Amino acid sequence: MPTDLTLLSQTGQVTITKGDNQINIDFALTDADAAVVNLTGAIVTFKMALPEASRLKVDKDCTIISATGGTCRVTLFSTDLDTASTYLAELQITFSTGRIVTIRDLIVKVAGELPRGRAG
């Protein structure tokens, strides 16, 4: 079950610690005029890869939180966050009409962990 921790990607960039698990990233989608994008009947896919990679690290459907409110969520697991690096990401929206829109230039930074031993 996902945790209550939710990161809202309004800046297009989030930082998560390597190995974290069940991390929700919420997206509020608006168009160029700041109008909410209606996601009724749409499928939103989150994709994430290292720059210049030939394979995706993450390719999964988002959960629609509010179709008429234009909000969706992707949940990342520790297997998605097992390598510290800066990843490029995108949302691909496939509308019920067949129209496909891709939102690019998202950045996910997976930061290395601090040492786990106690100071002393």
N, CA and C of each residue as an Amber inpcrd file, in Angstrom:
protein
   360
   0.8450000  -1.1810000   0.0000000   0.0000000   0.0000000   0.0000000
   0.8860000   1.2390000   0.0000000   0.6460000   2.1680000  -0.9160000
   1.4970000   3.3640000  -0.9620000   1.4210000   4.1700000   0.3230000
   2.5220000   4.8280000   0.6290000   2.5580000   5.6750000   1.8120000
   1.7720000   6.9530000   1.5480000   1.5840000   7.7490000   2.5580000
   0.8850000   9.0210000   2.4090000   1.7900000  10.1000000   1.8390000
   3.0900000   9.8100000   1.7490000   4.0300000  10.7840000   1.2180000
   3.7840000  10.9700000  -0.2640000   3.5180000  12.1770000  -0.6570000
   3.2710000  12.4750000  -2.0700000   4.1060000  13.6670000  -2.4790000
   4.7670000  13.5410000  -3.6030000   5.5420000  14.6320000  -4.1660000
   4.7320000  15.2150000  -5.3170000   4.4820000  16.4870000  -5.2980000
   3.7250000  17.1300000  -6.3640000   4.7160000  17.7670000  -7.3230000
   4.7120000  17.2700000  -8.5420000   5.6540000  17.7720000  -9.5250000
   5.0760000  18.9880000 -10.2300000   5.2790000  20.1590000  -9.6410000
   4.8390000  21.3950000 -10.2720000   6.0110000  22.0850000 -10.9500000
   7.2120000  21.7610000 -10.5260000   8.3910000  22.3820000 -11.0990000
   8.9840000  21.5250000 -12.1980000   8.5190000  20.2880000 -12.3220000
   9.0770000  19.3850000 -13.3140000  10.2760000  18.6200000 -12.8110000
  10.6050000  18.7810000 -11.5150000  11.7580000  18.0880000 -10.9570000
  11.4640000  17.6170000  -9.5440000  11.8400000  16.3760000  -9.2490000
  11.7340000  15.8570000  -7.8900000  13.0410000  15.1630000  -7.5340000
  13.3530000  15.1400000  -6.2430000  14.5230000  14.4310000  -5.7400000
  14.0510000  13.3900000  -4.7380000  14.5080000  12.1660000  -4.9370000
  14.1100000  11.0310000  -4.1070000  15.3910000  10.3180000  -3.6820000
  15.3990000   9.7150000  -2.5100000  16.5780000   9.0020000  -2.0340000
  16.6020000   7.5810000  -2.5750000  17.7660000   7.1570000  -3.0070000
  17.9820000   5.8040000  -3.5260000  17.4260000   4.7740000  -2.5470000
  16.6850000   3.8050000  -3.0680000  16.1490000   2.7190000  -2.2570000
  14.8330000   3.0200000  -1.5740000  14.3670000   4.2670000  -1.6270000
  13.0410000   4.5530000  -1.0520000  12.0070000   3.6890000  -1.7530000
  10.8970000   3.4420000  -1.1000000   9.9040000   2.5110000  -1.6290000
   8.5010000   3.0900000  -1.5210000   7.6810000   2.8070000  -2.5220000
   6.2840000   3.2350000  -2.5720000   6.1630000   4.7580000  -2.4650000
   6.9110000   5.4380000  -3.3200000   6.9050000   6.8970000  -3.3590000
   5.9360000   7.3550000  -4.4400000   4.9630000   8.1580000  -4.0410000
   3.9810000   8.6910000  -4.9810000   4.4550000  10.0300000  -5.5210000
   4.3510000  10.1980000  -6.8300000   4.5700000  11.4990000  -7.4550000
   3.2570000  11.8670000  -8.1340000   2.6720000  12.9680000  -7.7010000
   1.4060000  13.4340000  -8.2610000   1.6780000  14.5020000  -9.3120000
   0.8780000  14.4810000 -10.3610000   0.9760000  15.4640000 -11.4300000
  -0.3730000  16.1430000 -11.5970000  -0.3660000  17.4600000 -11.6730000
  -1.5700000  18.2540000 -11.9680000  -1.3690000  18.8160000 -13.3750000
  -2.1310000  18.3190000 -14.3290000  -1.8940000  18.6360000 -15.7300000
  -2.7730000  19.7860000 -16.1990000  -2.1110000  20.7940000 -16.7660000
  -2.8080000  21.9440000 -17.3400000  -2.2400000  22.2000000 -18.7290000
  -3.0270000  22.8930000 -19.5530000  -2.5520000  23.2180000 -20.8970000
  -1.8280000  24.5630000 -20.8940000  -1.4690000  25.0530000 -22.0680000
  -0.7100000  26.3030000 -22.1900000  -1.4650000  27.5120000 -21.6500000
  -2.8040000  27.4040000 -21.5930000  -3.6320000  28.4990000 -21.0650000
  -3.9530000  28.3050000 -19.5880000  -3.2860000  27.3470000 -18.9370000
  -3.4850000  27.0150000 -17.5230000  -4.8440000  26.3930000 -17.2510000
  -5.5120000  25.8880000 -18.2900000  -6.7800000  25.1730000 -18.1010000
  -6.4680000  23.7170000 -17.7710000  -7.2540000  23.1410000 -16.8810000
  -7.0720000  21.7510000 -16.4690000  -7.2750000  20.8250000 -17.6650000
  -6.3940000  19.8380000 -17.8060000  -6.5200000  18.8400000 -18.8640000
  -7.4780000  17.7520000 -18.3750000  -8.5680000  17.5360000 -19.1050000
  -9.5530000  16.5190000 -18.7380000  -9.0130000  15.1470000 -19.1440000
  -8.8270000  14.2710000 -18.1630000  -8.2560000  12.9470000 -18.3960000
  -9.3160000  11.8450000 -18.4790000 -10.5720000  12.2160000 -18.6260000
 -11.6350000  11.2180000 -18.7110000 -11.3670000  10.2820000 -19.8910000
 -11.2690000   8.9890000 -19.6050000 -11.0230000   7.9800000 -20.6340000
  -9.5870000   7.9040000 -21.1080000  -8.6990000   8.7150000 -20.5420000
  -7.2960000   8.7460000 -20.9760000  -6.4470000   7.7290000 -20.2170000
  -5.3430000   7.3640000 -20.8430000  -4.3240000   6.5450000 -20.1890000
  -3.0750000   7.4130000 -20.1180000  -2.5100000   7.5390000 -18.9150000
  -1.3000000   8.3340000 -18.7210000  -0.1770000   7.3770000 -18.3400000
   0.9090000   7.4220000 -19.0990000   2.0450000   6.5400000 -18.8630000
   3.2530000   7.3780000 -18.4480000   3.9300000   6.9410000 -17.3800000
   5.1470000   7.5850000 -16.8790000   6.3370000   6.7820000 -17.3780000
   7.2980000   7.4710000 -18.0000000   8.5040000   6.8200000 -18.5040000
   9.7140000   7.5430000 -17.9450000  10.7500000   6.7740000 -17.5810000
  11.9470000   7.3590000 -16.9850000  13.1650000   6.5850000 -17.4780000
  14.2230000   7.3190000 -17.8580000  15.4520000   6.6850000 -18.3380000
  16.6400000   7.5980000 -18.0640000  17.8090000   7.0020000 -18.0520000
  19.0370000   7.7870000 -17.9940000  19.2160000   8.5050000 -19.3320000
  19.8150000   9.6910000 -19.3180000  20.0940000  10.3540000 -20.5930000
  20.9470000   9.4320000 -21.4770000  20.6480000   9.4090000 -22.7500000
  21.3780000   8.5980000 -23.7350000  21.1860000   7.0870000 -23.5690000
  20.2840000   6.6590000 -22.6710000  20.0430000   5.2280000 -22.4910000
  19.2350000   4.6770000 -23.6650000  19.4350000   3.4190000 -23.9620000
  18.6710000   2.7830000 -25.0330000  17.4490000   2.0320000 -24.4920000
  17.3490000   1.9450000 -23.1610000  16.2160000   1.2530000 -22.5270000
  15.6480000   2.1150000 -21.4110000  14.3460000   1.9790000 -21.2040000
  13.6830000   2.6980000 -20.1150000  13.9640000   2.0210000 -18.7790000
  14.1440000   2.8100000 -17.7510000  14.2590000   2.2950000 -16.3840000
  12.8600000   2.0380000 -15.8310000  11.9130000   2.9340000 -16.1390000
  10.5270000   2.8250000 -15.6730000   9.6010000   3.0950000 -16.8500000
   8.5780000   2.2730000 -16.9790000   7.5320000   2.4420000 -17.9940000
   6.2600000   1.8720000 -17.3910000   5.4420000   2.7470000 -16.7730000
   4.2440000   2.2480000 -16.0880000   3.1030000   3.2380000 -16.1890000
   1.8940000   2.7050000 -16.1580000   0.7010000   3.5460000 -16.1960000
   0.5280000   4.2690000 -14.8730000   0.0620000   5.5070000 -14.9730000
  -0.2760000   6.2890000 -13.7880000  -1.6970000   5.9540000 -13.3550000
  -1.9840000   6.2110000 -12.1060000  -3.3390000   6.1300000 -11.5720000
  -3.9760000   7.5000000 -11.7380000  -5.1590000   7.5330000 -12.3220000
  -5.8780000   8.7910000 -12.4480000  -6.5080000   9.1020000 -11.0940000
  -6.1630000  10.2310000 -10.5150000  -6.7280000  10.6350000  -9.2240000
  -8.0630000  11.3240000  -9.4480000  -8.0700000  12.3120000 -10.3330000
  -9.2940000  13.0290000 -10.6930000  -9.2410000  13.3190000 -12.1940000
 -10.0590000  12.6100000 -12.9550000 -10.0460000  12.7900000 -14.4100000
 -10.4070000  14.2260000 -14.7820000 -11.4810000  14.7440000 -14.1990000
 -11.9130000  16.1020000 -14.5450000 -11.0150000  17.1590000 -13.9010000
 -10.2780000  16.7690000 -12.8590000  -9.3460000  17.6870000 -12.2130000
  -7.9540000  17.6380000 -12.8180000  -7.7320000  16.7080000 -13.7710000
  -6.4490000  16.6240000 -14.4620000  -5.2990000  16.1380000 -13.6160000
  -5.5860000  15.3190000 -12.5920000  -4.5110000  14.8530000 -11.7200000
  -4.3050000  13.3500000 -11.8420000  -3.0350000  12.9620000 -11.7800000
  -2.6780000  11.5480000 -11.8380000  -1.4740000  11.3060000 -10.9390000
  -1.1800000  10.0300000 -10.7100000  -0.1100000   9.6460000  -9.7730000
   0.6450000   8.4490000 -10.3190000   1.9610000   8.5030000 -10.1790000
   2.7780000   7.3270000 -10.4210000   3.3930000   6.9390000  -9.0780000
   3.4840000   5.6460000  -8.8270000   4.1100000   5.1400000  -7.6100000
   5.4040000   4.4420000  -8.0000000   6.5040000   4.9020000  -7.4170000
   7.8100000   4.3110000  -7.6810000   8.2180000   3.4300000  -6.5070000
   8.8170000   2.2920000  -6.8470000   9.2310000   1.3200000  -5.8410000
  10.7590000   1.2810000  -5.7520000  11.2740000   0.5940000  -4.7530000
  12.7230000   0.5600000  -4.5360000  13.4610000   0.0210000  -5.7600000
  12.8470000  -0.8800000  -6.5270000  13.4880000  -1.3900000  -7.7410000
  13.5830000  -0.3150000  -8.8250000  12.6980000   0.6740000  -8.7830000
  12.7520000   1.7990000  -9.7180000  13.8130000   2.8120000  -9.2980000
  14.1700000   2.7880000  -8.0100000  15.0360000   3.8100000  -7.4090000
  16.3160000   3.2080000  -6.8570000  16.8430000   2.1690000  -7.5230000
  17.9970000   1.4440000  -6.9910000  19.3480000   1.9750000  -7.4540000
  19.3310000   2.9920000  -8.3190000  20.5850000   3.5560000  -8.8220000
  20.5460000   5.0730000  -8.7170000  21.4980000   5.6240000  -7.9650000
  21.5680000   7.0850000  -7.8270000  22.0270000   7.6960000  -9.1460000
  21.2390000   8.6350000  -9.6470000  21.5690000   9.3330000 -10.8830000
  20.4890000  10.3730000 -11.1570000  20.6570000  11.1070000 -12.2310000
  19.6420000  12.0440000 -12.6860000  18.9930000  11.4600000 -13.9330000
  17.6780000  11.2570000 -13.8700000  16.9260000  10.6240000 -14.9440000
  16.0520000  11.6450000 -15.6640000  15.8700000  11.4280000 -16.9480000
  14.8870000  12.1740000 -17.7090000  13.5820000  11.3940000 -17.6480000
  12.4670000  12.1170000 -17.5900000  11.1750000  11.4440000 -17.5110000
  10.1610000  12.1810000 -18.3730000   9.0700000  11.4790000 -18.6700000
   7.9920000  12.0820000 -19.4430000   6.6770000  11.4130000 -19.0940000
   5.6030000  12.1340000 -19.3550000   4.2540000  11.5890000 -19.2590000
   3.6990000  11.5190000 -20.6700000   3.1710000  10.3740000 -21.0330000
   2.5170000  10.2360000 -22.3330000   1.0330000  10.0270000 -22.0740000
   0.2270000  10.9420000 -22.6070000  -1.2230000  10.8790000 -22.4070000
  -1.8560000  10.4010000 -23.6990000  -2.5850000   9.2900000 -23.6020000
  -3.3460000   8.7900000 -24.7390000  -4.8150000   9.0270000 -24.4260000
  -5.4150000   9.9660000 -25.1530000  -6.8140000  10.3190000 -24.9370000
  -7.7240000   9.2950000 -25.6030000  -8.9760000   9.2510000 -25.1620000
  -9.9380000   8.2810000 -25.6980000 -10.1670000   8.4760000 -27.1970000
  -9.8540000   9.6420000 -27.7230000  -9.9960000   9.9260000 -29.1600000
  -8.8530000   9.3420000 -29.9760000  -7.7980000   8.8480000 -29.2870000
  -6.6090000   8.3400000 -29.9620000  -5.4910000   9.3660000 -30.0280000
  -5.7800000  10.6000000 -29.6730000  -4.7640000  11.6540000 -29.6540000
  -3.7310000  11.3270000 -28.5890000  -2.4530000  11.5180000 -28.9210000
  -1.3600000  11.2640000 -27.9750000  -0.5740000  12.5490000 -27.7760000
  -0.3850000  12.9100000 -26.5080000   0.3970000  14.0950000 -26.1430000
   1.4650000  13.6550000 -25.1490000   2.6990000  14.0940000 -25.3900000
   3.8040000  13.7490000 -24.5040000   4.3120000  15.0020000 -23.8070000
   4.4050000  14.9260000 -22.4850000   4.9600000  16.0090000 -21.6780000
   6.3750000  15.5910000 -21.3080000   7.3410000  16.3150000 -21.8310000
   8.7420000  15.9670000 -21.6530000   9.4080000  16.9000000 -20.6510000
  10.6890000  16.7670000 -20.5340000  11.5320000  17.6420000 -19.7110000
  11.2490000  17.5260000 -18.2230000  10.7890000  16.3670000 -17.7890000
  10.6790000  16.1030000 -16.3520000  12.0080000  15.5080000 -15.9010000
  12.4080000  15.8360000 -14.6860000  13.6690000  15.3250000 -14.1510000
  13.4110000  14.6610000 -12.8070000  13.9340000  13.4450000 -12.6620000
  13.8740000  12.7290000 -11.3900000  15.3100000  12.5030000 -10.9400000
  15.6650000  13.1130000  -9.8160000  16.9960000  12.9160000  -9.2420000
  16.8850000  11.8600000  -8.1570000  17.6510000  10.7970000  -8.3080000
  17.7220000   9.7690000  -7.2760000  19.0470000   9.9950000  -6.5610000
  18.9550000  10.4810000  -5.3320000  20.1380000  10.8480000  -4.5530000
  20.6680000   9.6450000  -3.7820000  21.9660000   9.6050000  -3.6110000
  22.5780000   8.5470000  -2.8130000  22.1490000   8.6420000  -1.3650000
  22.2350000   7.5180000  -0.6770000  21.8500000   7.4710000   0.7310000
  22.9850000   7.9700000   1.6120000  22.6190000   8.5270000   2.7570000
  23.6130000   8.8480000   3.7650000  24.0150000   7.5610000   4.4730000
  25.1940000   7.5420000   5.0940000  25.5920000   6.3370000   5.8500000
  24.5450000   6.0240000   6.9210000  24.3400000   4.7640000   7.1950000
  23.3230000   4.3470000   8.1580000  23.8490000   4.2100000   9.5800000
  25.1720000   4.1970000   9.7710000  25.7340000   4.0700000  11.1130000
  25.5140000   5.3490000  11.9320000  25.4350000   5.1910000  13.2230000
  25.2440000   6.3460000  14.1080000  26.5620000   7.0610000  14.3200000
  26.4470000   8.3750000  14.4730000  27.6350000   9.1920000  14.7460000
  28.1780000   8.8210000  16.1290000  29.4460000   8.9290000  16.2680000
  29.9410000   8.6530000  17.6040000  31.3450000   8.4530000  17.6220000
